[in-house]
């Protein structure tokens, strides 16, 4: 194994001069970006997966760029080595880290991090053919932009007050492990002195996505206003800004440590996580515009007397901080009428209930989720099929009892109640009379179990009505049902 790694390392150093950016292209930012991506997404780098020789070449290429640019290594070299536990195996991984000291005598002891993950999915075999996932947009594009931002700041000393750390993260695709390891044990930089973090993750499709998202910029007080002002000056379309940490990229470990963190992202219109994500599809003029914009924005932030976390992010970080979420969902299942005083119950009919949900989350353990649903429900009846059109409002408590420590996966029991208002329906061919015969209002209970994977909810829920909906004297009927649920959080 050591012999193989040494061979690959020697190969990397042997080919680096041949693939380095041509001197004739030094003044052309878009061309330099294209050259970086063409190399990092080439088939010879094997998709930059963990354990591949291609990823070893990639890390040496990035370190070589850092050295040429003039970044300082944090230690003896630019590498933060890690042994990661992936399943039952231990896999080596490496962050590539360099920095530039700031020019302000006070602010230089504080840091802004510019990061981009350089790993990808590697390759697989299909029908005895090796299929490579080149990862041009994800995330050779962000790595290239990070390198060129390092070049920009190194060429303009004295223009930035705070020190700037540049990191090519490893093992993002395996669960943000490189960023997490830097935050917890980098050994060189005090995490409390990092005042802002940027993750450049998929920035190669500016025109196709009609602009740039800057998720999490609102975690910094005044961050959104500053970002929009600089974007206007640079004629850059800033299409989405948020005040929440993006959990699916390297911002998450920094946000968990209380550091305001933003993801620069152009969207998913590239062939995301597909073999077709190749370097020739990217928008390099758009990447150049984004790189210049981020350089101007980070320069402004580096000179601000204070970088203060926003009030909303501060609330988010509290153990019982209140956060609001919203999304769309659909319940698909069956309902029937239960007769509690009889020995029988009605047969089931297919029912469904699409609508919206609104969630109030308290810290990382509890959430209260009201929903507003159009509810098409019913039961088999002596007249054939009993059907109602209703508006149903469940309100459920979620108790998060299991999941990973990054919050990407959560499991929870569901308990709560619902109110239903029925406004139309039929029993067989006869219309339901909600004015005098059939009750229009109904109350009941919900209980079940769910799982959330990033933004997607999957659950199974039982509903049990408590209101008597029978129109017949002396006979009680209560609505009962079970539903599979799929939801997406905006």
N, C-alpha and C positions, 0 to 999 in steps of 0.2 A: 504494500500500500504506500509506504513512504517513497519507494522507488518510483512508483507511478506518479505521485504528486510532484516529486522533484522533476520528473520528465515533463509533466504538463506545465510546470512553472517555467522551466527553461524554454519550452515551446512558446509560452506566452511572451517572454522577453524577446524571443527571436522574431516573432511576428509583429510586435508592437511598432517598431519603426516603419514597417511596410503599411500598416493600417492607420498610422497617425494622420492627423489632419494636415493636408498640404499647406505649405506656407502661403501659396497663392490664395488660399481660401480664408486666411486669418481675419481679413476684414469683413467677411460675409457671414453674419451670424446664422442666417437660415441654412447656409451650406455647411457650416460647422455642425449645427444641430443634426442635419441629415447624415453627415459622416459618422457622428457618434451612434445614431440609431441604426444605420446600416451595419455597423460592426456588431453592436450588442444584440441585434436581432438576426444576425446571420446564422445559417444552418450550422456553421462550424462551432458555434457556442451552445448548441444542443438545447436551446430553450432555457438556459441558465437555471436549471433545476437543482435542488439540493443533491449533492453527491455526484454531480456531473463535472467532467473536466472543463466544460465550457464556462461554468460559473467561476472556476479558478482563473481562467483567462480574463473574464470580465472584471473580477476584483483587482487584478494586477493592472488592467487597462485603466480603471478608475484611479487607482493609486498613482499610476504614471502621470495621468492628467493633473492630479493634485500637486504632484512634485513639480511638473513643468510650470504650472500656474504660479506656484510659490506659496501654497498653503503650508502651514506649520503642522507637523504631526503632534498628536496629543502625548504620545510616548516615544518609544524608540522608532516606531514606524506608524503607518496609517491604519493598522489593522487592530480591530477588537475581535479576538478569536472567541468562539463559543462552542461548547458541546451541547447539542440539543437532544432531548429525548423525544423521538417521534415513534409512537407506538412502543414496541419493544427494542427498538434500535437507538443507538446514539450516533448522531450525525454531526459532523463538524460544519460550522457556519462562520461567516466573517462579516462584520460591519466595517466599512471603510470610512475613516473619520479624519478630517482636517479642519483647521480653523484659521481665522485672521483676527489679530487683535484690533480692537477699536481705537480711535484716536482721542476720545474724550478721557481725561485723567480720572474721572469718577465713573462714568458709564461703562468704561471698558471692562469693568469687573462683572458686568451683566452680559447675558448672551441672547442672541436670536438664533434659532436652529433652522436651517434649510435642509430638508431631507427628502429622499426619494428611494423607494425600494428598487433594487436592481435584479432581484431573483424573479423567476417565473415558473412555469409548470413543467419544464423539461420536455420529455418526449415519451411516446408510448409505441407499442407495436400493434399494427392492425394487419391481419392477413400476412404476417411475416414481413411487413414493410414498416420501417421506422417512420413515425409521424412526429414532426417537431412542432412545438408550440413556440413560435419565435418571440411573441410578446413585444411587438414594436410599440404599440401605444401603451400597453400594460407590461412593463413600465420603463422600456428603454427611452420613451419620450420624456418622462419626468427625470430620469437619470441624466439625460443629455442636457435638459434645461438647468438642472442643479449644477452640473459642471460649468456651463456657460455663465451662470450667476457667480460662481466662484471666480471665474476669469474676470468678469466685470469688476467685482469688488477688489480683487488683487491688483487690477490695473488702475484703481482709483483710490489709493490710500489717502486717509485724511478726510474722506467724504462721509464716513459712517462713524458714529460715536460709540455704539456698543460693539462688542466682539461678536463675530458671526461664526457659527459652527456649521460645517457642511458634512452631511452623513449620507452615505449610500447604505441603506438598510438591507440586510439579508433576511430570509425566512419570513417575509410578509405573507406570502401565499400559504404558509404553514400555520398562520395564526398570529401575525404581528409579533413574532418572537424576537426578531432583531431589535425592533424599537423598544419592546418591553425590556430586553436585556440592557440596552443602553440606559434606560431610565433607572433601572434598579441597581446596576453595578458597573457603570462605565469607568469609575476609578480616577477620572481626570477632571471632570467638570461638576461643580456643585449644582445639583438639580434645582435647588431653590433660587439659584441665580439665573436660570433660564426664564426669560420673561415672555417669550413668544416663540411658537413653533409653526413652521409651514411644511406641509407634506405635498410634494408635487407628484400626483398620481393620475396618469392618463391625461396628458395635456396636448395630445397630438391631433385633435379633430375640432379645431376652433370654428371654422366656417360651417362644417357639417352640423354642428350643434348650436350654431348661431350665437356663440359667445362663450364666456368662462364662468363657471361656478366657483364661488369662494366660500365654501361651507365652513362655518365656525368663526368667521371673521368677527362676528358680534360677541365673541367671548372676551374681546378686548374692549374696554371702555372707549367709545368713539371710533372703534375699528371700522364699522360699516360706513360711517360718513367719510372717513379718510380714504377707504378703498374706493368708494364711488367718486370722490373728488379727483383722485389720481387717475382713475379710469377715464373720466371725462377729459382730463388733460392729455391723455395718451390716445384718445379716440378708440378705446377698447370697450367692447360690449360686456358689461358685467351683468349676467342674466339671473344669477341667484346668489343671495347672501343669506346666511343663517346665523343663529346664535347658539347652535348646538354642535357639540363635537361629533364628527362623523366616526362611527364605530367600526367601519369596514376598511379602514386604512391606518397608517402609522400614527395618525393623530390620537388614536384612542389611549395608548399608554401614557402619553403626555397629559391628556385631559384628565385621566384618572389621578395623576399626580398634582392636579390643580394648575396646570400650565395652559394658558389660552393657546389653542391650536387650530389651524385652518388647513383645509384641503383645497388645493388648486386642481380643478377637474373640468374637462370639457364635455364629458358625457360618454354614453355607451354605444355610440353609433359605429365605432370601430368593431371588427369581429372579436368581441370580448371573449377571452379564454378559448379561442379557436385557432386552428393552424393557419387560418387566413389572415391573422393579425401581422402583416408584413410591412416592412419599412416604406415601400413605395406608395402606400395608401395615405400616408400622413400629410398633414398640412404644415409645412415647415415655415412658411411666411407667418401663419398664425402662431406657431410656436415661438417664433422670434418676437412677435408682438407681445405675447404673454411673458416671455423672459424679460424683455425690456420693462414691461409694466411692473412685474414683481421686483425688479431691481430698484425702480423708483419708489415703490411702496415701502420696501424694506429699508431703504435709505432714510425715508421720512421717519419710520418707526425707530430706527437706530438713534436718531437725534432728539427724540421727544424726552423731556425731563423725566417723565414717569410713564411706565406702561402698566396700567391698572386693569385688573380683571373686571369685567362688567358685573353689574348687580345681578343680572339674570344668571350668569355663569356661577357667581358666588352662591346663589340660592341652589343651583344645580348640584354644587359640590357638597352641600350640607347633607349629613346622614338622613335627614327627613325633609330634604329640599323638595319643593313641589314643582313638577314638570307637567306640561300639557302636551298631549298627542292627539292626533286625529287620523282617520283612515276610512277605507271602504271595506265592506265585508258582505258575505252571503252565507246564509244557513240553508242547508239542503237536508231533508230528512222525511219523517212521516209523523202524522198526528192521528189521534183517535179519541173517542169519547169513552171515558171511564165512568162506570155506574157504581158508586161506592156501596149502595144498598142492595145490589144485585149480585148474582153469582157469575155474571157474564160481563163482557166488554165488547165494544164495537170493533170492527176490523179497521186496519190502518189505511190511510190514503197518503199519497205523495204530497208534501208541503214544502214551501220554500219561503225565504224571507231575506231579500237584499236590503242594504241600507248603509248607514254611516255609523261610526263609533267615535266617541270622544273620551279620552282617558286622562285622568288625573293621577299621576304617579308620585308616590311619597317615598323618596329615597330609592333604595334598590330592593325593597322587600314587599311593598304593597302598592296596589293600584286600584282605583275605582273607575269602572268603565261603563258609562251610560251608552245606549245604542238607540237609534231611531230607525225602525224597519217598516217596510211595506211587507205585510205578513199574509200569505195565501195559505190558509189552513182549513182543516175540516175533518171528516170522518165518514165511514160508511154508515148508512142509516136504513130504516125500513123503506124509505122512499127512493133509495138508490145511493146518492152521494150528497152529503151535507158539506157546503163550501161557504167560507167567509173571506171577505176582503177586509183587512184590518190594518191599523197602525199599532205596532207593538213597541214598547219602550222598556227593554230590560236594563237593569242596573246591577252590575256584578262586581264583587270584590275578587281580585287576583292576589294570591299569596305566593310569591316566588320562593320555591323550596329547593330548586336544583338548577344547575346551569354552569357554564364556564365562568372563570374569573374575569373575563373581559366583557361579560354581558351580552355576547353575541347569540347565546342560546339560553333560553329560560323555560322552565317548566313550572306549572302552577295549578292548584285546584281552583275551581270556580264556584262561587256561591252568591246568591242574591235573589232578587225578585223582579217581577215585571208587571206592567200595566198594559192592557190591550183595549183599544177602542175599535169596534167593528162597525163599518158603515154600509156594507152591502153583502149580499150572499143569497144562496139558494139551497133549499132542501129538496132534492129531486128537481122537478120543474117549477116548484112554488118559490117565490121570492120570500126572503126572511123579513119579517116585520119587526124592526128594531124600535119602533115607537111604542108598541104596546104589548108585544108577545115575547120577543127574544131580547135578552139583556145586551145592550151595546157595550157596556163596560165590564172588564174582567181583571182580576188580580191572580197572581200565581207565583211560584217559586222556580228558580233556576239552580242547577248544580251540575258540575262536570269537571273536566280536566283538559288543560290546554298546554300548548308549547309555542314559544315564539323563537323563530330563527331569524336574527337580524330584524327585518321589517315585516316578516310574514308570520301571521298567526294561524295555527291549526288547532282545532279543538273539537271535542264532542260534548254536547250539552243536552241535559234532560230538562224539559219544562213540565211542571205539574200545576194545573189550574186549581185554585181554591174557590172560585166563584161557581155557583150553580147556574149552568147555562141552559137547562132544560125548560122548554115552554110548557111542559105538562105538569099539572098539580100532582104531588105525591111521588114524583120521580126526580131524582137528582142525577145530573150529568156534569162531568168536569173534563175539560180539555187536557190532554196529555200528549207529549211528543218527545222525540229524540232527533238531534240534528248534528250533522257534521258541519263544521264551520271553517271557512277560509277567509282571512282578512289580510289587508295590506296597509301598513302605516305610511302616511305621506311623509 
